[in-house]
Amino acid sequence: LRDIEQSPNYRFIKGDIVDAGFINRIFEEHRFDSVIHLAAESHVDRSIMDPMAFVKTNVLGTAILLNACIKAWSDNFNDKLFYHVSTDEVYGSLGETGFFTEDTPYDPRSPYSASKAASDHLVMAYHHTYRLPVVISNCSNNYGSHHFPEKLIPLMILNALEGKTLPVYGDGQQIRDWLYVEDHCRAIEAVLASGRPGEVYNVGGNNEKTNIEVVETLCALLDEFLPDSP
């Protein structure tokens, strides 16, 4: 965010999403007219080891943000929007053919995806109960610049460059759709500008691959561009 640090329209405030007092104070000070909620614990393997951290951040944190919106906007919901950014993991495993749609039934398979599914349902419940204007987008796996190193693509690249083993879960046949992060950002901008309250939008890259295909592709590219690496 260095490029926009000096903008009068930007301010960085560090805090905990489950600190209701902190969140409410921010809403009181800044009088937001829209919220894009991207805060989440998001790593499947870590959710297996520490599921309660995912419940706390993804479920309780979302509820606290929703309550802050209700409190701050209670006099007038017009021209307000709560935009919840979620994941296609809530739909379960992608089959060998086809892709998820907005009508695909929820079938979460990990504590991470279950916590995101719960937060999706909370958002829609607030829409139907309180008439809070909301939209949800469920995106596929992001990749790109500054990707957190615990994720599949950067982890494989870093381990390969350092001559370490490449840990692949199971047989690597799990299928994921991959979405370039800047494409996702453009989709978020479009949904924020034109999304209809109460709607769900799936965002994908039309780029389904098995995990082992991704790893083999990365290895081939590293062999091509860095043949002398370990």
N, C-alpha and C positions, 0 to 999 in steps of 0.2 A: 504493500500500500504506500510505498515511499513516494510514488508519483503524485499522490493526492493529499499528502500530509499537510500541505499549506492551504488547502481549499477551505473556505469559510463554511462549506456545507458538510465538512467531515469532522468527526470527533471520535477518537478511540477511547472506550471506557472498559476497563478490565474488571470482571466480577464473576460471581458464581450464579449460574442459571437457577439453582435451587434455593437461592437466598431471596425470599419473597420481598423482604424489606428493601433490599438493594434494587430489585427489578421495579418495584412500585415507585421508588424515588426517581429512577430514570424516566419513567413514563410521566411523572408529575413535572419534571424539569423540562422535558423536551416536547411534549405534546405531539407524539408521532401520529401520522395519519395512516401509516401502513407498517407492517412488520414482516420481514422475511426471516423465517425461523429455520436456520441450518444447524443449530447447535445439537450435537449428538455424539455419543460414544458409537463407534462405527466398525469395529473390527470383530469379525465372527469368532475367531479363535480366542480372543481375550474375553468375549462374552461367555464362553464356555467355562473359563477359569474364574471369572468374577461376574456372575450374572446380575448381582444386586447393584453394581455400579451402573449398569445399563438401564435397569429399572429406575434408578434414582434420577439419572440425567435425562433419559429419553421419555419417561412417562411423567414423573413428578415435575421435571423441568418444564415440559410442555404444558402441564396443567397450571403451573405458576404463571407462565407467559399468557395463557388464555385468560386467567383471572385478572391479570394486570390490564389486559385489553378491555375486558368487560367493565372494570372499574374506571378506567380512563375515558372510555368512549360511551359510557352509559347514557349520557344526555343526547347523543346523536350518532348513530352508526353510519349515516350517509357519508359516502366517499372515504370510508375506512376499509381496510383489508388486512386479514391475518393470513399470510401465505406460508404454509407448512411444506417444507422440502423433505420428502421421504425417499424410499428406496423400493426397487422392484423385488427385493428380497422378501417382502411381505407376501408375495405370491408363491413362494416355494422355489422348487427347482425348474429351470427351463428345460423343456423336452428337446429331443433331437431335431425337431422341425418346428417351425412356427415361432410365435413370440407372445409376450403378455399383452393384454389389452386392459382398458379401464374396467371391463366387465369380468376379468379373471377372478375367481374366488380367492380369498386370502387363505394361505396355507404356510404360515411361517414355520421354519425348521430349526431355528437356533434361538437362544436367548436374545441375541441382537435383533433378529427379524421379528420376534414376538414383541419386543419392546417398541419397535417402530410401528408394528401393526396396532398395538394398543394406543400409541400416540395418534395415529391416523383416526382411529375410532373416537378418541376424545375430541379431536378437532371437529369432526362431523357432528358429534353429540352437542357441542357448544353451538354449532350452526343451527341445528334443529331445535334445541331447547331455548337458547337465548337470542336467536336470529343474528348471531355474530357473522358478519360477512367473511367467509373463508374460502380458500382454494388449496388444493393439495396437488403436488406433482410427485410422481414416483419415478425416479431415474434409475438407469442401469449403472454398471460399474464405471466410475470415472477414472481417467488416466491423464497424465500430462505433467507440465512443469510444476516443481515443488511438491510432487506426490509424496505423502508421508512414507518413510522407508520401511514400515512394517507391512505395507501392502504388497500384493503379488508382484507386479511389474518392477518397482524399484528394488524390492528385496532380491529378486532373481538376478537383476543387473549387478547390484552391489556384491552379492555373494559370488557371482561368476567372476567379476573383476578381481576379487580377493582370493580366488581359488578355493572357496568354501563349497560345501555340499548345497544342493538346491532342494529345499524341502517342499515337496508337493503332497497335498493332502490326498490320501487314498490312492486311487489309480489315475487321478488327474482327468477323469472323464466328465467332471462337472462342467456344464455349459453355462457361460456367462456372456451377456451382451456388453460390449465395451463402448464407452461414450467419451469423446475428447472433452476435456474440462471447459475449454472456451466455447464449444458448442452448447454445453450445458448452461453456461452463463447466459448465452444469447436466448436460450429457451426460458430461463428464469425471468429475464427481462420482458420477454413476450407475454408470459403468463401474468406477470405483475401488471402489465399495461392493459391486457385485453381479456384476461381470464374472467369467467363468470362465477360469481359467488355460489358456493355449493357444488362446484364441479371438481372432478379429478382429472389430471392430465398426466399421461405416461410420456416419459422422455427417454428415448433410446438412440443408439447409434446404428441400428440395423447391421450389427457386426458381431454375430454370435460365434464364439469359439470355445473349445474345451480348454481347461486350464493347461493341459499338457501341450496343446497346440501353441498356446501363448509362450510357454517356457521354451519349446523347441525353436520357435521363431526368434525369440530373443537370443538364444545361443547361436543360431545361424548368423544373425546380424553382428553379434560380437566377434564371431570367428572371421567375418568378412572385414569389419572395420578395425578390429584390434587383434590381429592374428598372433601377436606376441604376448598377449595377456595370459595370466596363469591358467 
